[in-house]
Amino acid sequence: MLLLQFSTSHYCRKARLALGYKRINYKVENLTPGLHILKVKPLTGLTTLPVLLPQIAGQPAVIGDSSRIIQFLESYQPAPSLFFTNQPQQTEALMLEDWLDESIGTATRFVYYHFRAGEGKAIDPSLSSQMVIGIVRKQYGINDATVELATNRLETALAELSNRWQKSKYLVGESFSVVDITAAALLSPLALIPKYRQECPWLFERIGQIHQLCSEPLPPGL
Ligand SMILES: N[C@@H](CCC(=O)N[C@@H](CS)C(=O)NCC(=O)O)C(=O)O
């Protein structure tokens, strides 16, 4: 299998964690932001990464979007499973995955790029890095007002995740699932931000454990 990705993207990390958890061999191709559209749009009709090319006879040629990639992996190789056979738990898992994807992964992006352009500029002050950060901020409309909204959304999310992860090893039910993988991947960029490191040690401990379980190198900062 071939995973088309941006090496630093937290959504691509989510797909890698799932591939690693299922012990599926794959290769990655790192694309250049901006130019990636030339390759990706004709394949999926979308502009986003990750995209998985299974390259296996009888399987779909192309799968875009991290959630659909995990659905495919689950049907291609059901064990170990990231889904639930219990229907209410499966519904809860898919709803939480969607909330993490659509709301919290985006909020993390806003807070992370705001940090990298300001307080965290020293992480990589080079012109090329700051140019990329500037382009991302413009593309997504990242500014003081939108970052404040994103920070509030993250606060609610962290309260909910703390509640669930401190009660049990798993965010839903009694087994490791797509929800644990999604939260670990999409919140991992916060590991570089001192405020979150100080306030949420439990989060980074769990992110570290999940990376180990999925044989994925730790994210920057951990
Ligand atoms: N819902 C998508 C979101 C993926 C996403 O936002 N990817 C970003 C990188 S973190 C991307 O490809 N952005 C480039 C673009 O939108 O042109 C998924 O889960 O795969």
The ligand as a Tripos MOL2 file, in Angstrom:
@<TRIPOS>MOLECULE
LIG
   20    19     1     0     0
SMALL
NO_CHARGES

@<TRIPOS>ATOM
      1 N1        -11.2350   15.2860    6.8170 N.3       1 LIG1
      2 C1         -9.9290   15.1300    6.1940 C.3       1 LIG1
      3 C2         -9.0610   16.3020    6.5940 C.3       1 LIG1
      4 C3         -7.6370   16.1930    6.0810 C.3       1 LIG1
      5 C4         -6.9250   17.5210    6.0590 C.2       1 LIG1
      6 O1         -7.4570   18.5630    6.4590 O.2       1 LIG1
      7 N2         -5.6870   17.4930    5.5390 N.am      1 LIG1
      8 C5         -4.9140   18.6910    5.4000 C.3       1 LIG1
      9 C6         -3.5070   18.4720    5.9520 C.3       1 LIG1
     10 S1         -3.5240   18.4190    7.7120 S.3       1 LIG1
     11 C7         -4.7280   18.9970    3.9310 C.2       1 LIG1
     12 O2         -4.5370   18.1080    3.1340 O.2       1 LIG1
     13 N3         -4.7740   20.2960    3.5620 N.am      1 LIG1
     14 C8         -4.4730   20.7110    2.2430 C.3       1 LIG1
     15 C9         -5.6210   21.3300    1.5210 C.2       1 LIG1
     16 O3         -6.7260   21.4110    2.0820 O.co2     1 LIG1
     17 O4         -5.3960   21.7550    0.3720 O.co2     1 LIG1
     18 C10        -9.3320   13.7880    6.6440 C.2       1 LIG1
     19 O5         -9.6820   13.3110    7.7330 O.co2     1 LIG1
     20 O6         -8.5610   13.1920    5.8680 O.co2     1 LIG1
@<TRIPOS>BOND
     1     1     2 1
     2     2     3 1
     3     2    18 1
     4     3     4 1
     5     4     5 1
     6     5     6 2
     7     5     7 1
     8     7     8 1
     9     8     9 1
    10     8    11 1
    11     9    10 1
    12    11    12 2
    13    11    13 1
    14    13    14 1
    15    14    15 1
    16    15    16 2
    17    15    17 1
    18    18    19 2
    19    18    20 1
@<TRIPOS>SUBSTRUCTURE
     1 LIG1         1 GROUP 0 **** ****
